Amino acid sequence: MDGANVGDAGSPDVAASGRLLTVSEVALQVAVPASTLRSWDQRHDVGPTFRTPGNHRRYSENDVHRVLLMAQLTGQGLPASAAAEVLHGMTDAAVRARAERAGVARSDLHLVPDSSRAPAEAIIAAASAVDPVLMTRVIRGVLRGQPLDQSWTEVFVPALHEIGDLWSRGELGIESEHLVSEVLGAELRQVSRGEAMRQTGSPVILTSADRDYHHLPLLVLEAVLSQHGVRTTMLGPSMPYASMAAAVERTMAREVFLWASLPRPRSDDLRPLATPGRPPMTVVVGGPGWPAEPALPPSTAVVVKYAADLQSAVSLLLEARERD
């Protein structure tokens, strides 16, 4: 990086940037070897803004924030080149805001790196840049690095919520929100297809309630169930109960998962899902649209259970299949 020349502590650039740090000082602060910092500077243009007359690197506060986020991203398995792409697409203000949200706000350049939110930050940055290639690279790295249910809870849900909040404040366009949904959905479908040969038994029907068009939770549930060897039939969003009942009869399904992100009436009648003469079936409902204890009409033919999160939805469906 071609940094500004640093003369003395009274120079305007130095005064504006605050105290400058040497490579060795930054290496101690962010727990990254000095050789790695030099490599990031030379190969990826992530490094110091300033140089002394003797051409020694000097890091400003903004520079250290960038190096810190670089360390977080690479520490989570993102290649250095991809991490640098994320940083180059962010302003200094955006980098600082991400650092603050990651719990690394700085006032005196003494901080402890916290990489727990690094993948979510990378997804947000890729959405902001409307970069599908980088988005795909980040999401695949997350899916390879930890179990899918953990990735959903700890990375994807926080990133999606943050992107939604940024959109509601006018800081991101709807195109960014659609991009992350499309790329994440495609990658989740790849997981499900990769497990297709292991799936056995009657299918679990996955769908969203009538006039509810959110479906990403269905895709992640499909992928997790596929890893457990469970067949699924994905009906997607906004499914009328009559059509759902027809699918149950034709597939001989014994379990249904019904998602609702929008508020549902407390008395949704799911009894039409039961086919006369067939054993009782289990309907697991999930999503913020359902009350914690749905007041659904009792039926000996339909057992309705509420799942508070992804893990409980998987557990309830697996338990129902074991009883079949």
C-alpha positions as CSV (number, residue, x, y, z in Angstrom):
1,M,0.0,0.0,0.0
2,D,1.3,3.4,-0.9
3,G,0.8,5.2,2.5
4,A,1.1,8.8,3.3
5,N,4.5,10.1,4.4
6,V,4.9,10.7,8.2
7,G,7.2,13.5,9.2
8,D,6.7,14.4,12.8
9,A,3.9,14.0,15.4
10,G,2.7,17.5,14.6
11,S,1.9,16.8,10.9
12,P,-1.8,17.3,10.0
13,D,-2.2,13.7,8.9
14,V,-0.8,12.3,12.1
15,A,-2.8,14.6,14.2
16,A,-6.0,13.6,12.4
17,S,-5.4,9.9,12.7
18,G,-4.4,9.7,16.4
19,R,-1.4,7.8,17.7
20,L,0.3,5.6,15.0
21,L,1.5,2.1,15.7
22,T,4.4,0.0,14.4
23,V,4.0,-3.4,12.9
24,S,5.2,-5.1,16.0
25,E,2.7,-3.2,18.2
26,V,-0.2,-4.1,15.9
27,A,0.9,-7.7,15.8
28,L,0.6,-7.9,19.6
29,Q,-2.7,-6.1,19.6
30,V,-4.5,-8.3,17.1
31,A,-2.5,-11.6,17.8
32,V,-1.2,-11.8,14.2
33,P,2.4,-12.4,13.3
34,A,4.2,-9.4,11.9
35,S,5.2,-11.4,8.8
36,T,1.5,-12.0,8.2
37,L,0.7,-8.3,8.5
38,R,3.4,-7.5,6.0
39,S,2.0,-10.2,3.6
40,W,-1.5,-8.7,3.9
41,D,-0.1,-5.3,3.0
42,Q,2.0,-6.4,0.1
43,R,-0.3,-9.0,-1.4
44,H,-3.8,-7.8,-0.5
45,D,-3.4,-4.1,0.1
46,V,-4.6,-4.4,3.7
47,G,-2.2,-2.5,5.8
48,P,-0.9,0.8,7.0
49,T,-1.9,4.2,5.6
50,F,1.2,5.9,6.8
51,R,5.0,5.5,6.3
52,T,7.9,7.2,8.0
53,P,10.6,9.0,5.9
54,G,12.6,5.7,6.3
55,N,9.6,3.8,4.8
56,H,8.6,2.1,8.0
57,R,4.9,1.1,8.3
58,R,2.7,3.0,10.7
59,Y,-0.9,2.0,11.4
60,S,-3.7,4.4,12.2
61,E,-6.7,3.5,14.2
62,N,-8.7,2.8,11.1
63,D,-5.9,0.6,9.7
64,V,-5.9,-1.5,12.9
65,H,-9.7,-1.9,12.6
66,R,-9.2,-3.2,9.1
67,V,-6.4,-5.6,10.1
68,L,-8.6,-6.8,13.0
69,L,-11.5,-7.6,10.7
70,M,-9.1,-9.3,8.3
71,A,-7.8,-11.5,11.1
72,Q,-11.4,-12.3,12.1
73,L,-12.4,-13.3,8.6
74,T,-9.3,-15.4,7.9
75,G,-9.6,-17.0,11.3
76,Q,-13.0,-18.3,10.3
77,G,-11.6,-20.0,7.2
78,L,-12.1,-17.3,4.6
79,P,-9.2,-17.1,2.2
80,A,-7.1,-13.9,2.6
81,S,-7.9,-12.8,-0.9
82,A,-11.7,-13.1,-0.2
83,A,-11.3,-11.4,3.1
84,A,-9.5,-8.5,1.5
85,E,-12.3,-8.2,-1.1
86,V,-14.8,-7.8,1.8
87,L,-12.6,-5.0,3.4
88,H,-12.0,-3.2,0.1
89,G,-15.8,-2.9,-0.3
90,M,-16.2,-1.2,3.0
91,T,-15.7,2.4,4.1
92,D,-13.7,3.2,7.2
93,A,-17.0,4.1,8.9
94,A,-18.5,0.7,7.9
95,V,-15.4,-1.1,9.2
96,R,-15.7,0.7,12.5
97,A,-19.4,0.0,12.8
98,R,-18.8,-3.7,12.1
99,A,-16.0,-3.7,14.7
100,E,-18.3,-2.1,17.3
101,R,-21.1,-4.6,16.5
102,A,-18.5,-7.4,16.9
103,G,-17.7,-6.1,20.4
104,V,-14.3,-4.7,19.5
105,A,-14.9,-1.0,19.8
106,R,-11.7,0.9,20.5
107,S,-10.7,4.1,22.2
108,D,-7.1,3.5,23.1
109,L,-6.0,0.8,20.6
110,H,-5.9,-1.8,23.3
111,L,-8.4,-4.6,22.4
112,V,-8.9,-8.3,22.3
113,P,-10.0,-9.8,19.0
114,D,-13.4,-11.5,19.0
115,S,-14.0,-13.5,15.9
116,S,-17.4,-14.9,16.8
117,R,-19.3,-12.6,14.4
118,A,-16.7,-12.6,11.5
119,P,-18.7,-14.8,9.1
120,A,-21.9,-12.9,9.6
121,E,-20.0,-9.6,9.0
122,A,-18.6,-11.1,5.8
123,I,-22.1,-12.0,4.6
124,I,-23.3,-8.5,5.4
125,A,-20.4,-6.9,3.5
126,A,-21.0,-9.2,0.4
127,A,-24.7,-8.2,0.5
128,S,-23.8,-4.6,0.7
129,A,-21.5,-4.9,-2.3
130,V,-24.2,-7.0,-4.2
131,D,-21.4,-9.5,-4.9
132,P,-22.8,-13.0,-5.5
133,V,-19.4,-14.6,-6.1
134,L,-18.1,-13.4,-2.8
135,M,-21.4,-14.3,-1.1
136,T,-21.2,-17.8,-2.4
137,R,-17.6,-18.2,-1.2
138,V,-18.4,-17.0,2.3
139,I,-21.5,-19.1,2.7
140,R,-19.7,-22.2,1.5
141,G,-16.9,-21.6,3.9
142,V,-19.3,-21.3,6.8
143,L,-21.1,-24.5,5.8
144,R,-17.8,-26.4,5.5
145,G,-16.6,-25.1,8.8
146,Q,-19.3,-26.1,11.3
147,P,-22.6,-28.2,11.6
148,L,-25.5,-26.8,9.6
149,D,-27.8,-26.2,12.5
150,Q,-25.0,-24.3,14.3
151,S,-24.3,-22.3,11.2
152,W,-27.9,-21.3,10.9
153,T,-28.3,-20.2,14.5
154,E,-24.9,-18.5,15.0
155,V,-24.2,-17.1,11.6
156,F,-27.0,-17.0,9.1
157,V,-29.9,-15.8,11.3
158,P,-27.8,-12.9,12.8
159,A,-26.7,-11.9,9.4
160,L,-30.2,-12.0,8.0
161,H,-31.6,-10.0,10.9
162,E,-28.8,-7.4,10.5
163,I,-29.4,-7.1,6.8
164,G,-33.1,-6.7,7.4
165,D,-32.4,-4.0,10.0
166,L,-30.1,-2.2,7.6
167,W,-32.8,-2.3,4.9
168,S,-35.4,-1.0,7.2
169,R,-33.1,2.0,8.1
170,G,-32.5,2.7,4.4
171,E,-28.9,1.7,4.6
172,L,-29.2,-1.3,2.2
173,G,-31.5,-1.9,-0.8
174,I,-33.9,-4.8,-1.2
175,E,-31.5,-6.2,-3.8
176,S,-29.0,-7.0,-1.0
177,E,-31.7,-8.8,1.0
178,H,-32.8,-10.8,-2.1
179,L,-29.2,-11.7,-3.0
180,V,-28.4,-13.3,0.4
181,S,-31.7,-15.2,0.3
182,E,-31.1,-16.5,-3.2
183,V,-27.4,-17.6,-2.6
184,L,-28.1,-19.1,0.8
185,G,-31.1,-20.9,-0.6
186,A,-29.1,-22.4,-3.5
187,E,-26.4,-23.6,-1.2
188,L,-28.9,-25.2,1.2
189,R,-30.5,-27.0,-1.7
190,Q,-27.0,-28.3,-2.7
191,V,-26.7,-29.8,0.8
192,S,-30.0,-31.6,0.5
193,R,-29.2,-32.9,-3.0
194,G,-25.9,-34.2,-1.8
195,E,-27.7,-36.4,0.8
196,A,-30.5,-37.7,-1.5
197,M,-29.1,-41.3,-1.8
198,R,-29.3,-41.7,2.0
199,Q,-32.9,-40.7,2.5
200,T,-35.5,-43.4,3.3
201,G,-39.1,-43.8,4.4
202,S,-42.2,-41.7,3.8
203,P,-41.5,-38.0,3.3
204,V,-41.9,-35.2,5.7
205,I,-43.9,-32.5,4.0
206,L,-42.3,-29.0,4.4
207,T,-44.4,-25.9,3.6
208,S,-45.4,-22.4,4.8
209,A,-48.9,-21.4,5.8
210,D,-51.3,-19.9,3.4
211,R,-50.2,-16.4,2.2
212,D,-46.9,-16.7,4.0
213,Y,-44.1,-16.3,1.4
214,H,-41.0,-16.9,3.6
215,H,-39.3,-20.2,2.9
216,L,-35.6,-20.0,3.9
217,P,-36.3,-21.8,7.2
218,L,-37.9,-24.6,5.2
219,L,-34.7,-25.0,3.2
220,V,-32.5,-25.2,6.2
221,L,-34.8,-27.7,7.8
222,E,-34.8,-29.8,4.6
223,A,-31.0,-29.8,4.6
224,V,-30.7,-30.8,8.2
225,L,-33.3,-33.6,7.9
226,S,-31.5,-34.8,4.8
227,Q,-28.3,-35.2,6.8
228,H,-30.4,-37.4,9.2
229,G,-31.4,-39.6,6.2
230,V,-35.0,-38.3,6.2
231,R,-36.9,-37.9,2.9
232,T,-38.7,-34.6,2.5
233,T,-41.3,-33.2,0.1
234,M,-40.8,-29.5,-0.3
235,L,-44.0,-27.6,-1.1
236,G,-42.6,-24.2,-0.5
237,P,-44.3,-21.0,0.5
238,S,-48.0,-20.1,0.8
239,M,-49.7,-23.4,0.7
240,P,-53.5,-23.6,1.2
241,Y,-54.6,-26.3,3.6
242,A,-56.7,-28.1,1.0
243,S,-53.7,-28.4,-1.3
244,M,-51.5,-29.5,1.6
245,A,-54.1,-32.2,2.5
246,A,-54.0,-33.5,-1.1
247,A,-50.2,-33.8,-0.9
248,V,-50.4,-35.7,2.4
249,E,-52.9,-38.2,0.9
250,R,-50.9,-38.7,-2.3
251,T,-47.5,-39.1,-0.6
252,M,-48.7,-41.1,2.4
253,A,-46.8,-38.6,4.6
254,R,-47.1,-39.0,8.4
255,E,-45.3,-35.7,9.4
256,V,-45.8,-32.1,8.3
257,F,-43.8,-29.1,9.2
258,L,-45.7,-25.8,8.8
259,W,-43.8,-22.5,9.0
260,A,-45.5,-19.1,9.7
261,S,-43.5,-15.9,9.8
262,L,-46.7,-13.8,9.7
263,P,-49.3,-13.8,12.5
264,R,-51.7,-16.7,12.3
265,P,-55.2,-16.9,13.8
266,R,-55.1,-18.8,17.1
267,S,-57.8,-21.3,15.8
268,D,-56.2,-22.6,12.6
269,D,-58.0,-25.9,11.9
270,L,-55.5,-28.5,10.7
271,R,-57.9,-31.4,10.9
272,P,-58.4,-31.5,7.1
273,L,-54.8,-32.8,6.9
274,A,-55.9,-36.1,8.4
275,T,-56.9,-38.7,5.8
276,P,-59.8,-40.9,7.0
277,G,-58.7,-44.4,7.8
278,R,-55.0,-43.6,8.2
279,P,-53.0,-43.5,11.4
280,P,-52.7,-40.1,13.3
281,M,-50.2,-37.7,11.8
282,T,-48.0,-35.1,13.4
283,V,-47.9,-31.5,12.4
284,V,-45.0,-29.5,13.8
285,V,-45.6,-25.7,13.6
286,G,-42.8,-23.2,13.9
287,G,-42.0,-19.6,13.3
288,P,-42.8,-16.2,14.9
289,G,-46.3,-16.2,13.3
290,W,-47.5,-18.9,15.7
291,P,-48.2,-18.3,19.4
292,A,-46.0,-20.3,21.8
293,E,-49.1,-22.4,22.5
294,P,-51.3,-22.5,19.5
295,A,-55.0,-22.8,20.3
296,L,-55.7,-25.4,17.6
297,P,-58.9,-27.5,17.6
298,P,-58.3,-30.9,19.3
299,S,-58.3,-33.9,17.0
300,T,-57.4,-37.5,17.6
301,A,-56.2,-37.7,14.0
302,V,-53.8,-34.7,14.1
303,V,-51.2,-34.2,16.8
304,V,-49.9,-30.6,16.7
305,K,-46.6,-29.7,18.3
306,Y,-44.9,-26.3,18.5
307,A,-41.2,-25.9,17.7
308,A,-39.4,-22.9,19.2
309,D,-36.3,-23.2,17.0
310,L,-34.6,-25.3,14.4
311,Q,-33.2,-27.9,16.8
312,S,-36.6,-28.5,18.4
313,A,-38.3,-28.8,15.0
314,V,-35.7,-31.5,14.0
315,S,-36.1,-33.3,17.3
316,L,-39.9,-33.4,17.2
317,L,-40.0,-34.6,13.6
318,L,-37.4,-37.4,14.3
319,E,-39.3,-38.5,17.4
320,A,-42.6,-38.7,15.4
321,R,-40.9,-40.8,12.8
322,E,-39.5,-43.2,15.4
323,R,-43.1,-43.7,16.7
324,D,-44.4,-44.5,13.2
